[in-house]
């Protein structure tokens, strides 16, 4: 498969993390990033997002009852 060069700019902390993760997995940073993109765009990623959306749709009222419509704090009398 032909390769295309892609240049990206990230902050030093992100670059350091990418290098460390790639090294820990025994692969180049290029390969590590390529694998991350494949995972993100692959069937596993789509399946997870669809399942999470279905879960939230199914249990939306339960969360609203427990935490309120704004979702950031419990309603009176609940923990």
HTML snippet that shows the backbone in 3Dmol.js (N, CA, C, O; Angstrom):
<script src="https://3Dmol.org/build/3Dmol-min.js"></script>
<div id="view" style="width:600px;height:400px;position:relative"></div>
<script>
const pdb = `
ATOM      1  N   UNK A   1       0.849  -1.174   0.000  1.00  0.00           N
ATOM      2  CA  UNK A   1       0.000   0.000   0.000  1.00  0.00           C
ATOM      3  C   UNK A   1       0.895   1.238   0.000  1.00  0.00           C
ATOM      4  O   UNK A   1       1.870   1.307   0.748  1.00  0.00           O
ATOM      5  N   UNK A   2       0.562   2.202  -0.834  1.00  0.00           N
ATOM      6  CA  UNK A   2       1.324   3.445  -0.910  1.00  0.00           C
ATOM      7  C   UNK A   2       1.106   4.265   0.361  1.00  0.00           C
ATOM      8  O   UNK A   2       0.023   4.252   0.947  1.00  0.00           O
ATOM      9  N   UNK A   3       2.132   4.964   0.767  1.00  0.00           N
ATOM     10  CA  UNK A   3       2.060   5.794   1.970  1.00  0.00           C
ATOM     11  C   UNK A   3       2.032   7.258   1.575  1.00  0.00           C
ATOM     12  O   UNK A   3       2.641   7.658   0.583  1.00  0.00           O
ATOM     13  N   UNK A   4       1.327   8.046   2.355  1.00  0.00           N
ATOM     14  CA  UNK A   4       1.259   9.489   2.172  1.00  0.00           C
ATOM     15  C   UNK A   4       1.794  10.142   3.429  1.00  0.00           C
ATOM     16  O   UNK A   4       1.468   9.729   4.541  1.00  0.00           O
ATOM     17  N   UNK A   5       2.607  11.149   3.252  1.00  0.00           N
ATOM     18  CA  UNK A   5       3.152  11.855   4.405  1.00  0.00           C
ATOM     19  C   UNK A   5       2.127  12.831   4.934  1.00  0.00           C
ATOM     20  O   UNK A   5       1.478  13.551   4.176  1.00  0.00           O
ATOM     21  N   UNK A   6       1.991  12.842   6.264  1.00  0.00           N
ATOM     22  CA  UNK A   6       1.064  13.740   6.941  1.00  0.00           C
ATOM     23  C   UNK A   6       1.832  14.404   8.071  1.00  0.00           C
ATOM     24  O   UNK A   6       2.380  13.720   8.935  1.00  0.00           O
ATOM     25  N   UNK A   7       1.876  15.707   8.074  1.00  0.00           N
ATOM     26  CA  UNK A   7       2.577  16.444   9.121  1.00  0.00           C
ATOM     27  C   UNK A   7       1.551  17.053  10.059  1.00  0.00           C
ATOM     28  O   UNK A   7       0.592  17.685   9.616  1.00  0.00           O
ATOM     29  N   UNK A   8       1.754  16.862  11.355  1.00  0.00           N
ATOM     30  CA  UNK A   8       0.840  17.431  12.347  1.00  0.00           C
ATOM     31  C   UNK A   8       1.657  18.156  13.403  1.00  0.00           C
ATOM     32  O   UNK A   8       2.826  17.843  13.627  1.00  0.00           O
ATOM     33  N   UNK A   9       1.034  19.115  14.037  1.00  0.00           N
ATOM     34  CA  UNK A   9       1.670  19.840  15.135  1.00  0.00           C
ATOM     35  C   UNK A   9       0.897  19.535  16.407  1.00  0.00           C
ATOM     36  O   UNK A   9      -0.327  19.665  16.456  1.00  0.00           O
ATOM     37  N   UNK A  10       1.637  19.125  17.440  1.00  0.00           N
ATOM     38  CA  UNK A  10       1.041  18.854  18.749  1.00  0.00           C
ATOM     39  C   UNK A  10       1.921  19.484  19.807  1.00  0.00           C
ATOM     40  O   UNK A  10       3.090  19.781  19.558  1.00  0.00           O
ATOM     41  N   UNK A  11       1.359  19.688  20.993  1.00  0.00           N
ATOM     42  CA  UNK A  11       2.170  20.243  22.066  1.00  0.00           C
ATOM     43  C   UNK A  11       3.184  19.202  22.532  1.00  0.00           C
ATOM     44  O   UNK A  11       3.043  18.013  22.247  1.00  0.00           O
ATOM     45  N   UNK A  12       4.196  19.658  23.243  1.00  0.00           N
ATOM     46  CA  UNK A  12       5.294  18.779  23.645  1.00  0.00           C
ATOM     47  C   UNK A  12       4.819  17.619  24.512  1.00  0.00           C
ATOM     48  O   UNK A  12       5.345  16.512  24.392  1.00  0.00           O
ATOM     49  N   UNK A  13       3.842  17.846  25.380  1.00  0.00           N
ATOM     50  CA  UNK A  13       3.330  16.771  26.227  1.00  0.00           C
ATOM     51  C   UNK A  13       2.685  15.658  25.413  1.00  0.00           C
ATOM     52  O   UNK A  13       2.864  14.476  25.708  1.00  0.00           O
ATOM     53  N   UNK A  14       1.939  16.042  24.392  1.00  0.00           N
ATOM     54  CA  UNK A  14       1.309  15.054  23.518  1.00  0.00           C
ATOM     55  C   UNK A  14       2.359  14.294  22.730  1.00  0.00           C
ATOM     56  O   UNK A  14       2.262  13.077  22.575  1.00  0.00           O
ATOM     57  N   UNK A  15       3.353  14.999  22.236  1.00  0.00           N
ATOM     58  CA  UNK A  15       4.433  14.345  21.488  1.00  0.00           C
ATOM     59  C   UNK A  15       5.189  13.363  22.376  1.00  0.00           C
ATOM     60  O   UNK A  15       5.510  12.254  21.951  1.00  0.00           O
ATOM     61  N   UNK A  16       5.467  13.770  23.593  1.00  0.00           N
ATOM     62  CA  UNK A  16       6.172  12.899  24.533  1.00  0.00           C
ATOM     63  C   UNK A  16       5.340  11.647  24.824  1.00  0.00           C
ATOM     64  O   UNK A  16       5.862  10.532  24.835  1.00  0.00           O
ATOM     65  N   UNK A  17       4.052  11.843  25.058  1.00  0.00           N
ATOM     66  CA  UNK A  17       3.172  10.703  25.335  1.00  0.00           C
ATOM     67  C   UNK A  17       3.133   9.750  24.149  1.00  0.00           C
ATOM     68  O   UNK A  17       3.172   8.534  24.335  1.00  0.00           O
ATOM     69  N   UNK A  18       3.057  10.282  22.934  1.00  0.00           N
ATOM     70  CA  UNK A  18       3.030   9.435  21.732  1.00  0.00           C
ATOM     71  C   UNK A  18       4.321   8.636  21.615  1.00  0.00           C
ATOM     72  O   UNK A  18       4.290   7.442  21.315  1.00  0.00           O
ATOM     73  N   UNK A  19       5.456   9.291  21.851  1.00  0.00           N
ATOM     74  CA  UNK A  19       6.738   8.572  21.774  1.00  0.00           C
ATOM     75  C   UNK A  19       6.826   7.472  22.829  1.00  0.00           C
ATOM     76  O   UNK A  19       7.267   6.359  22.542  1.00  0.00           O
ATOM     77  N   UNK A  20       6.402   7.793  24.052  1.00  0.00           N
ATOM     78  CA  UNK A  20       6.465   6.806  25.140  1.00  0.00           C
ATOM     79  C   UNK A  20       5.551   5.620  24.875  1.00  0.00           C
ATOM     80  O   UNK A  20       5.949   4.472  25.073  1.00  0.00           O
ATOM     81  N   UNK A  21       4.328   5.888  24.428  1.00  0.00           N
ATOM     82  CA  UNK A  21       3.370   4.806  24.140  1.00  0.00           C
ATOM     83  C   UNK A  21       3.857   3.935  22.996  1.00  0.00           C
ATOM     84  O   UNK A  21       3.750   2.709  23.048  1.00  0.00           O
ATOM     85  N   UNK A  22       4.393   4.573  21.959  1.00  0.00           N
ATOM     86  CA  UNK A  22       4.914   3.808  20.820  1.00  0.00           C
ATOM     87  C   UNK A  22       6.073   2.930  21.259  1.00  0.00           C
ATOM     88  O   UNK A  22       6.137   1.756  20.894  1.00  0.00           O
ATOM     89  N   UNK A  23       6.988   3.487  22.038  1.00  0.00           N
ATOM     90  CA  UNK A  23       8.138   2.727  22.526  1.00  0.00           C
ATOM     91  C   UNK A  23       7.685   1.547  23.379  1.00  0.00           C
ATOM     92  O   UNK A  23       8.204   0.439  23.242  1.00  0.00           O
ATOM     93  N   UNK A  24       6.723   1.785  24.251  1.00  0.00           N
ATOM     94  CA  UNK A  24       6.217   0.716  25.121  1.00  0.00           C
ATOM     95  C   UNK A  24       5.589  -0.414  24.311  1.00  0.00           C
ATOM     96  O   UNK A  24       5.602  -1.567  24.743  1.00  0.00           O
ATOM     97  N   UNK A  25       5.047  -0.096  23.150  1.00  0.00           N
ATOM     98  CA  UNK A  25       4.422  -1.108  22.298  1.00  0.00           C
ATOM     99  C   UNK A  25       5.386  -1.676  21.262  1.00  0.00           C
ATOM    100  O   UNK A  25       5.029  -2.561  20.485  1.00  0.00           O
ATOM    101  N   UNK A  26       6.619  -1.155  21.261  1.00  0.00           N
ATOM    102  CA  UNK A  26       7.626  -1.667  20.337  1.00  0.00           C
ATOM    103  C   UNK A  26       7.358  -1.278  18.892  1.00  0.00           C
ATOM    104  O   UNK A  26       7.628  -2.054  17.975  1.00  0.00           O
ATOM    105  N   UNK A  27       6.828  -0.081  18.687  1.00  0.00           N
ATOM    106  CA  UNK A  27       6.548   0.359  17.324  1.00  0.00           C
ATOM    107  C   UNK A  27       6.961   1.805  17.159  1.00  0.00           C
ATOM    108  O   UNK A  27       7.223   2.506  18.137  1.00  0.00           O
ATOM    109  N   UNK A  28       7.017   2.245  15.914  1.00  0.00           N
ATOM    110  CA  UNK A  28       7.353   3.640  15.635  1.00  0.00           C
ATOM    111  C   UNK A  28       6.170   4.528  15.984  1.00  0.00           C
ATOM    112  O   UNK A  28       5.034   4.067  16.102  1.00  0.00           O
ATOM    113  N   UNK A  29       6.464   5.811  16.144  1.00  0.00           N
ATOM    114  CA  UNK A  29       5.402   6.775  16.399  1.00  0.00           C
ATOM    115  C   UNK A  29       4.445   6.798  15.204  1.00  0.00           C
ATOM    116  O   UNK A  29       3.230   6.880  15.386  1.00  0.00           O
ATOM    117  N   UNK A  30       4.982   6.726  13.993  1.00  0.00           N
ATOM    118  CA  UNK A  30       4.131   6.697  12.805  1.00  0.00           C
ATOM    119  C   UNK A  30       3.157   5.534  12.866  1.00  0.00           C
ATOM    120  O   UNK A  30       1.961   5.705  12.631  1.00  0.00           O
ATOM    121  N   UNK A  31       3.664   4.362  13.180  1.00  0.00           N
ATOM    122  CA  UNK A  31       2.803   3.172  13.243  1.00  0.00           C
ATOM    123  C   UNK A  31       1.776   3.300  14.373  1.00  0.00           C
ATOM    124  O   UNK A  31       0.613   2.931  14.207  1.00  0.00           O
ATOM    125  N   UNK A  32       2.209   3.819  15.509  1.00  0.00           N
ATOM    126  CA  UNK A  32       1.313   4.014  16.654  1.00  0.00           C
ATOM    127  C   UNK A  32       0.143   4.919  16.274  1.00  0.00           C
ATOM    128  O   UNK A  32      -1.012   4.587  16.543  1.00  0.00           O
ATOM    129  N   UNK A  33       0.437   6.062  15.647  1.00  0.00           N
ATOM    130  CA  UNK A  33      -0.609   7.001  15.244  1.00  0.00           C
ATOM    131  C   UNK A  33      -1.513   6.353  14.188  1.00  0.00           C
ATOM    132  O   UNK A  33      -2.735   6.497  14.236  1.00  0.00           O
ATOM    133  N   UNK A  34      -0.914   5.653  13.256  1.00  0.00           N
ATOM    134  CA  UNK A  34      -1.693   4.966  12.221  1.00  0.00           C
ATOM    135  C   UNK A  34      -2.674   3.972  12.849  1.00  0.00           C
ATOM    136  O   UNK A  34      -3.830   3.890  12.433  1.00  0.00           O
ATOM    137  N   UNK A  35      -2.216   3.221  13.844  1.00  0.00           N
ATOM    138  CA  UNK A  35      -3.088   2.271  14.534  1.00  0.00           C
ATOM    139  C   UNK A  35      -4.216   2.979  15.288  1.00  0.00           C
ATOM    140  O   UNK A  35      -5.356   2.514  15.280  1.00  0.00           O
ATOM    141  N   UNK A  36      -3.902   4.099  15.936  1.00  0.00           N
ATOM    142  CA  UNK A  36      -4.938   4.855  16.644  1.00  0.00           C
ATOM    143  C   UNK A  36      -6.035   5.321  15.687  1.00  0.00           C
ATOM    144  O   UNK A  36      -7.222   5.224  15.997  1.00  0.00           O
ATOM    145  N   UNK A  37      -5.630   5.825  14.528  1.00  0.00           N
ATOM    146  CA  UNK A  37      -6.613   6.298  13.552  1.00  0.00           C
ATOM    147  C   UNK A  37      -7.437   5.137  13.035  1.00  0.00           C
ATOM    148  O   UNK A  37      -8.653   5.256  12.884  1.00  0.00           O
ATOM    149  N   UNK A  38      -6.792   4.016  12.762  1.00  0.00           N
ATOM    150  CA  UNK A  38      -7.538   2.839  12.300  1.00  0.00           C
ATOM    151  C   UNK A  38      -8.550   2.381  13.338  1.00  0.00           C
ATOM    152  O   UNK A  38      -9.684   2.039  13.001  1.00  0.00           O
ATOM    153  N   UNK A  39      -8.139   2.377  14.593  1.00  0.00           N
ATOM    154  CA  UNK A  39      -9.070   1.985  15.662  1.00  0.00           C
ATOM    155  C   UNK A  39     -10.232   2.968  15.749  1.00  0.00           C
ATOM    156  O   UNK A  39     -11.384   2.563  15.907  1.00  0.00           O
ATOM    157  N   UNK A  40      -9.935   4.237  15.649  1.00  0.00           N
ATOM    158  CA  UNK A  40     -10.961   5.267  15.772  1.00  0.00           C
ATOM    159  C   UNK A  40     -11.962   5.214  14.623  1.00  0.00           C
ATOM    160  O   UNK A  40     -13.149   5.474  14.820  1.00  0.00           O
ATOM    161  N   UNK A  41     -11.494   4.885  13.442  1.00  0.00           N
ATOM    162  CA  UNK A  41     -12.376   4.864  12.280  1.00  0.00           C
ATOM    163  C   UNK A  41     -12.897   3.474  11.969  1.00  0.00           C
ATOM    164  O   UNK A  41     -13.710   3.299  11.061  1.00  0.00           O
ATOM    165  N   UNK A  42     -12.434   2.495  12.711  1.00  0.00           N
ATOM    166  CA  UNK A  42     -12.812   1.115  12.440  1.00  0.00           C
ATOM    167  C   UNK A  42     -14.166   0.729  13.000  1.00  0.00           C
ATOM    168  O   UNK A  42     -14.829   1.516  13.675  1.00  0.00           O
ATOM    169  N   UNK A  43     -14.553  -0.469  12.713  1.00  0.00           N
ATOM    170  CA  UNK A  43     -15.854  -0.995  13.126  1.00  0.00           C
ATOM    171  C   UNK A  43     -16.009  -0.997  14.640  1.00  0.00           C
ATOM    172  O   UNK A  43     -17.104  -0.743  15.141  1.00  0.00           O
ATOM    173  N   UNK A  44     -14.938  -1.278  15.381  1.00  0.00           N
ATOM    174  CA  UNK A  44     -15.023  -1.303  16.839  1.00  0.00           C
ATOM    175  C   UNK A  44     -15.451   0.053  17.367  1.00  0.00           C
ATOM    176  O   UNK A  44     -16.307   0.132  18.248  1.00  0.00           O
ATOM    177  N   UNK A  45     -14.869   1.122  16.842  1.00  0.00           N
ATOM    178  CA  UNK A  45     -15.229   2.462  17.271  1.00  0.00           C
ATOM    179  C   UNK A  45     -16.678   2.788  16.959  1.00  0.00           C
ATOM    180  O   UNK A  45     -17.388   3.347  17.795  1.00  0.00           O
ATOM    181  N   UNK A  46     -17.114   2.444  15.768  1.00  0.00           N
ATOM    182  CA  UNK A  46     -18.506   2.698  15.387  1.00  0.00           C
ATOM    183  C   UNK A  46     -19.469   1.903  16.250  1.00  0.00           C
ATOM    184  O   UNK A  46     -20.503   2.422  16.672  1.00  0.00           O
ATOM    185  N   UNK A  47     -19.141   0.658  16.514  1.00  0.00           N
ATOM    186  CA  UNK A  47     -20.000  -0.191  17.340  1.00  0.00           C
ATOM    187  C   UNK A  47     -20.133   0.382  18.747  1.00  0.00           C
ATOM    188  O   UNK A  47     -21.231   0.417  19.302  1.00  0.00           O
ATOM    189  N   UNK A  48     -19.020   0.831  19.324  1.00  0.00           N
ATOM    190  CA  UNK A  48     -19.048   1.404  20.665  1.00  0.00           C
ATOM    191  C   UNK A  48     -19.921   2.655  20.708  1.00  0.00           C
ATOM    192  O   UNK A  48     -20.749   2.802  21.606  1.00  0.00           O
ATOM    193  N   UNK A  49     -19.744   3.544  19.755  1.00  0.00           N
ATOM    194  CA  UNK A  49     -20.504   4.793  19.738  1.00  0.00           C
ATOM    195  C   UNK A  49     -21.993   4.508  19.570  1.00  0.00           C
ATOM    196  O   UNK A  49     -22.820   5.126  20.241  1.00  0.00           O
ATOM    197  N   UNK A  50     -22.338   3.592  18.697  1.00  0.00           N
ATOM    198  CA  UNK A  50     -23.743   3.239  18.508  1.00  0.00           C
ATOM    199  C   UNK A  50     -24.335   2.640  19.773  1.00  0.00           C
ATOM    200  O   UNK A  50     -25.460   2.970  20.149  1.00  0.00           O
ATOM    201  N   UNK A  51     -23.585   1.758  20.435  1.00  0.00           N
ATOM    202  CA  UNK A  51     -24.063   1.152  21.678  1.00  0.00           C
ATOM    203  C   UNK A  51     -24.235   2.203  22.772  1.00  0.00           C
ATOM    204  O   UNK A  51     -25.214   2.166  23.516  1.00  0.00           O
ATOM    205  N   UNK A  52     -23.301   3.130  22.874  1.00  0.00           N
ATOM    206  CA  UNK A  52     -23.401   4.189  23.877  1.00  0.00           C
ATOM    207  C   UNK A  52     -24.613   5.079  23.602  1.00  0.00           C
ATOM    208  O   UNK A  52     -25.319   5.475  24.531  1.00  0.00           O
ATOM    209  N   UNK A  53     -24.852   5.390  22.342  1.00  0.00           N
ATOM    210  CA  UNK A  53     -26.010   6.216  21.985  1.00  0.00           C
ATOM    211  C   UNK A  53     -27.313   5.492  22.313  1.00  0.00           C
ATOM    212  O   UNK A  53     -28.247   6.099  22.837  1.00  0.00           O
ATOM    213  N   UNK A  54     -27.377   4.206  22.009  1.00  0.00           N
ATOM    214  CA  UNK A  54     -28.569   3.418  22.338  1.00  0.00           C
ATOM    215  C   UNK A  54     -28.792   3.362  23.844  1.00  0.00           C
ATOM    216  O   UNK A  54     -29.926   3.480  24.309  1.00  0.00           O
ATOM    217  N   UNK A  55     -27.720   3.183  24.606  1.00  0.00           N
ATOM    218  CA  UNK A  55     -27.798   3.133  26.065  1.00  0.00           C
ATOM    219  C   UNK A  55     -28.348   4.450  26.605  1.00  0.00           C
ATOM    220  O   UNK A  55     -29.259   4.453  27.434  1.00  0.00           O
ATOM    221  N   UNK A  56     -27.798   5.562  26.138  1.00  0.00           N
ATOM    222  CA  UNK A  56     -28.241   6.861  26.627  1.00  0.00           C
ATOM    223  C   UNK A  56     -29.697   7.129  26.259  1.00  0.00           C
ATOM    224  O   UNK A  56     -30.449   7.690  27.054  1.00  0.00           O
ATOM    225  N   UNK A  57     -30.089   6.728  25.059  1.00  0.00           N
ATOM    226  CA  UNK A  57     -31.475   6.924  24.644  1.00  0.00           C
ATOM    227  C   UNK A  57     -32.409   6.115  25.545  1.00  0.00           C
ATOM    228  O   UNK A  57     -33.467   6.595  25.953  1.00  0.00           O
ATOM    229  N   UNK A  58     -32.004   4.885  25.847  1.00  0.00           N
ATOM    230  CA  UNK A  58     -32.830   3.991  26.654  1.00  0.00           C
ATOM    231  C   UNK A  58     -32.939   4.465  28.106  1.00  0.00           C
ATOM    232  O   UNK A  58     -34.002   4.352  28.716  1.00  0.00           O
ATOM    233  N   UNK A  59     -31.840   4.998  28.661  1.00  0.00           N
ATOM    234  CA  UNK A  59     -31.809   5.351  30.084  1.00  0.00           C
ATOM    235  C   UNK A  59     -31.802   6.855  30.344  1.00  0.00           C
ATOM    236  O   UNK A  59     -31.502   7.288  31.457  1.00  0.00           O
ATOM    237  N   UNK A  60     -32.125   7.647  29.338  1.00  0.00           N
ATOM    238  CA  UNK A  60     -32.117   9.101  29.483  1.00  0.00           C
ATOM    239  C   UNK A  60     -33.015   9.570  30.626  1.00  0.00           C
ATOM    240  O   UNK A  60     -32.627  10.447  31.398  1.00  0.00           O
ATOM    241  N   UNK A  61     -34.194   9.001  30.739  1.00  0.00           N
ATOM    242  CA  UNK A  61     -35.128   9.425  31.789  1.00  0.00           C
ATOM    243  C   UNK A  61     -34.619   9.046  33.172  1.00  0.00           C
ATOM    244  O   UNK A  61     -34.856   9.775  34.136  1.00  0.00           O
ATOM    245  N   UNK A  62     -33.931   7.932  33.286  1.00  0.00           N
ATOM    246  CA  UNK A  62     -33.375   7.513  34.575  1.00  0.00           C
ATOM    247  C   UNK A  62     -32.321   8.525  35.033  1.00  0.00           C
ATOM    248  O   UNK A  62     -32.305   8.932  36.195  1.00  0.00           O
ATOM    249  N   UNK A  63     -31.445   8.926  34.112  1.00  0.00           N
ATOM    250  CA  UNK A  63     -30.425   9.918  34.457  1.00  0.00           C
ATOM    251  C   UNK A  63     -31.066  11.256  34.804  1.00  0.00           C
ATOM    252  O   UNK A  63     -30.636  11.924  35.744  1.00  0.00           O
ATOM    253  N   UNK A  64     -32.092  11.652  34.052  1.00  0.00           N
ATOM    254  CA  UNK A  64     -32.776  12.918  34.333  1.00  0.00           C
ATOM    255  C   UNK A  64     -33.432  12.885  35.708  1.00  0.00           C
ATOM    256  O   UNK A  64     -33.372  13.869  36.445  1.00  0.00           O
ATOM    257  N   UNK A  65     -34.058  11.760  36.062  1.00  0.00           N
ATOM    258  CA  UNK A  65     -34.672  11.631  37.388  1.00  0.00           C
ATOM    259  C   UNK A  65     -33.632  11.705  38.500  1.00  0.00           C
ATOM    260  O   UNK A  65     -33.871  12.323  39.537  1.00  0.00           O
ATOM    261  N   UNK A  66     -32.497  11.085  38.288  1.00  0.00           N
ATOM    262  CA  UNK A  66     -31.468  11.021  39.324  1.00  0.00           C
ATOM    263  C   UNK A  66     -30.685  12.331  39.453  1.00  0.00           C
ATOM    264  O   UNK A  66     -30.395  12.777  40.563  1.00  0.00           O
ATOM    265  N   UNK A  67     -30.348  12.938  38.325  1.00  0.00           N
ATOM    266  CA  UNK A  67     -29.442  14.088  38.342  1.00  0.00           C
ATOM    267  C   UNK A  67     -30.090  15.395  37.912  1.00  0.00           C
ATOM    268  O   UNK A  67     -29.447  16.443  37.975  1.00  0.00           O
ATOM    269  N   UNK A  68     -31.322  15.364  37.484  1.00  0.00           N
ATOM    270  CA  UNK A  68     -31.979  16.576  37.014  1.00  0.00           C
ATOM    271  C   UNK A  68     -31.753  16.763  35.527  1.00  0.00           C
ATOM    272  O   UNK A  68     -30.888  16.125  34.928  1.00  0.00           O
ATOM    273  N   UNK A  69     -32.530  17.634  34.954  1.00  0.00           N
ATOM    274  CA  UNK A  69     -32.456  17.846  33.510  1.00  0.00           C
ATOM    275  C   UNK A  69     -31.111  18.419  33.082  1.00  0.00           C
ATOM    276  O   UNK A  69     -30.631  18.122  31.988  1.00  0.00           O
ATOM    277  N   UNK A  70     -30.490  19.252  33.950  1.00  0.00           N
ATOM    278  CA  UNK A  70     -29.196  19.837  33.591  1.00  0.00           C
ATOM    279  C   UNK A  70     -28.047  18.854  33.763  1.00  0.00           C
ATOM    280  O   UNK A  70     -26.956  19.080  33.241  1.00  0.00           O
ATOM    281  N   UNK A  71     -28.283  17.752  34.499  1.00  0.00           N
ATOM    282  CA  UNK A  71     -27.312  16.668  34.605  1.00  0.00           C
ATOM    283  C   UNK A  71     -26.084  16.933  35.443  1.00  0.00           C
ATOM    284  O   UNK A  71     -25.200  16.079  35.508  1.00  0.00           O
ATOM    285  N   UNK A  72     -25.991  18.100  36.097  1.00  0.00           N
ATOM    286  CA  UNK A  72     -24.749  18.360  36.820  1.00  0.00           C
ATOM    287  C   UNK A  72     -24.876  18.288  38.335  1.00  0.00           C
ATOM    288  O   UNK A  72     -23.877  18.443  39.038  1.00  0.00           O
ATOM    289  N   UNK A  73     -26.080  18.057  38.858  1.00  0.00           N
ATOM    290  CA  UNK A  73     -26.184  17.891  40.308  1.00  0.00           C
ATOM    291  C   UNK A  73     -27.428  17.085  40.652  1.00  0.00           C
ATOM    292  O   UNK A  73     -28.438  17.160  39.952  1.00  0.00           O
ATOM    293  N   UNK A  74     -27.353  16.316  41.728  1.00  0.00           N
ATOM    294  CA  UNK A  74     -28.522  15.527  42.135  1.00  0.00           C
ATOM    295  C   UNK A  74     -29.674  16.429  42.544  1.00  0.00           C
ATOM    296  O   UNK A  74     -29.469  17.554  42.998  1.00  0.00           O
ATOM    297  N   UNK A  75     -30.872  15.928  42.381  1.00  0.00           N
ATOM    298  CA  UNK A  75     -32.059  16.664  42.829  1.00  0.00           C
ATOM    299  C   UNK A  75     -32.140  16.645  44.339  1.00  0.00           C
ATOM    300  O   UNK A  75     -31.488  15.830  44.992  1.00  0.00           O
ATOM    301  N   UNK A  76     -32.949  17.550  44.901  1.00  0.00           N
ATOM    302  CA  UNK A  76     -33.152  17.639  46.359  1.00  0.00           C
ATOM    303  C   UNK A  76     -33.502  16.261  46.936  1.00  0.00           C
ATOM    304  O   UNK A  76     -34.303  15.524  46.363  1.00  0.00           O
ATOM    305  N   UNK A  77     -32.899  15.931  48.058  1.00  0.00           N
ATOM    306  CA  UNK A  77     -33.224  14.701  48.760  1.00  0.00           C
ATOM    307  C   UNK A  77     -32.572  13.466  48.181  1.00  0.00           C
ATOM    308  O   UNK A  77     -32.814  12.366  48.678  1.00  0.00           O
ATOM    309  N   UNK A  78     -31.755  13.599  47.152  1.00  0.00           N
ATOM    310  CA  UNK A  78     -31.073  12.450  46.543  1.00  0.00           C
ATOM    311  C   UNK A  78     -29.589  12.663  46.597  1.00  0.00           C
ATOM    312  O   UNK A  78     -29.105  13.795  46.616  1.00  0.00           O
ATOM    313  N   UNK A  79     -28.871  11.565  46.622  1.00  0.00           N
ATOM    314  CA  UNK A  79     -27.415  11.617  46.596  1.00  0.00           C
ATOM    315  C   UNK A  79     -26.916  11.016  45.343  1.00  0.00           C
ATOM    316  O   UNK A  79     -25.705  10.961  45.124  1.00  0.00           O
TER     317      UNK A  79
END
`;
const viewer = $3Dmol.createViewer("view");
viewer.addModel(pdb, "pdb");
viewer.setStyle({}, {cartoon: {color: "spectrum"}});
viewer.zoomTo();
viewer.render();
</script>
